[in-house]
Amino acid sequence: MRYSDFDILVEKGDILFIPKFSLGVSSTIANPYFGMYSKIVELCKLSLPNYGMQLVFEDKSVTFCVNPETEQKDVGNLFVEPLVRYLIFSTYLNYNLVAGPKFSRSNLNTIPCTDTIIIKLSRFSERTNDKGSIIKVLPAELYLKKESVEDYLNIINLELYLAISYYLIGCQNIEYFLIEFYKSVEIIKNYFGNEKIFKSCLEPFGLDYVAYKKFKRLANDKRNPLNIGRHAPKKDTMLSFIDVKNLISEPKSKQVFEESTHVCRDLINIFIHYLKAES
């Protein structure tokens, strides 16, 4: 099952939040991904001094190391869960928060520091010939930049946190993807108060209003409702069925899923750019 342009494996389950983080007791987000590389990420760290933490990346894990002096003020811990969700959203890797290895100050200092995390994934490439569609898995790289992480932490608010959270819930519970993606889009629209202001504020940042309206009609359609839509059908109304077990192979299901995903992800990224410009 593919849940994005990348061949991630999404596990069902909650993200467990462990409140104590320090250089002595750190926590690792372990990812269940099985890809085509020996290591997804080479050992490196991302330093976030303004937030009193360092993120140590290695293969399928990210370890949060919060400075003891910062931990006493609970500043670092405050940003851990929102940052976990942003990492999942940005990297297409479904990390789970679990107990992790211990880092002393001395061995943490020996880990190479970088401003760009290179994440080695793979992605599907679909080609069509006279025999039909052929899907190949090709290597691909993602780049997580320190600047984007800091920008997110600088502008995070309740609406952005919830928008990403709803999107991830839809990914983890794929039979409800349309409902959760809609909530993600709706919470961003609600931030602006009404649709007119929403449209005027976000179109300069790339909002595709036509695609947005189409997505809303799809989720709310009462004349030709989907079986996964937001509303129960009226009596004697014909349902259109989306096959959530074959979202890639069944043409209509694939179209609905991909269009919904693009609208949701694009709007979250546009909202981030808007908040950054307004900060």
Number of C-alpha atoms within 10 A of each C-alpha: 13 15 19 16 13 21 20 22 19 21 15 13 10 10 15 12 15 14 12 13 22 22 21 16 17 20 26 22 21 20 20 16 19 14 16 13 12 10 15 21 18 16 16 22 25 22 17 16 12 12 18 18 25 21 19 21 23 17 18 20 24 26 24 27 29 29 20 17 12 17 20 12 10 16 17 25 24 13 14 19 17 20 17 19 20 20 17 17 17 15 18 21 22 26 23 23 23 17 17 16 12 17 17 13 12 9 9 17 11 10 14 12 17 13 15 16 19 17 22 20 24 21 19 17 12 10 10 9 7 5 6 8 11 11 12 11 13 13 13 12 14 16 13 17 14 16 12 14 16 15 15 19 16 14 16 17 12 11 19 23 18 18 24 23 21 22 25 22 19 22 23 19 14 19 16 16 23 26 20 23 26 24 19 27 25 15 17 19 20 13 14 15 10 10 12 10 13 16 16 12 14 19 13 10 16 14 20 14 13 8 14 20 11 14 23 16 13 19 21 18 15 18 11 13 22 21 17 19 23 18 14 14 17 11 6 6 12 14 17 14 13 21 17 17 12 13 20 17 12 13 13 15 18 17 14 16 20 17 14 23 22 15 22 26 19 17 23 22 17 18 22 19 17 18 17 14 10 8 8
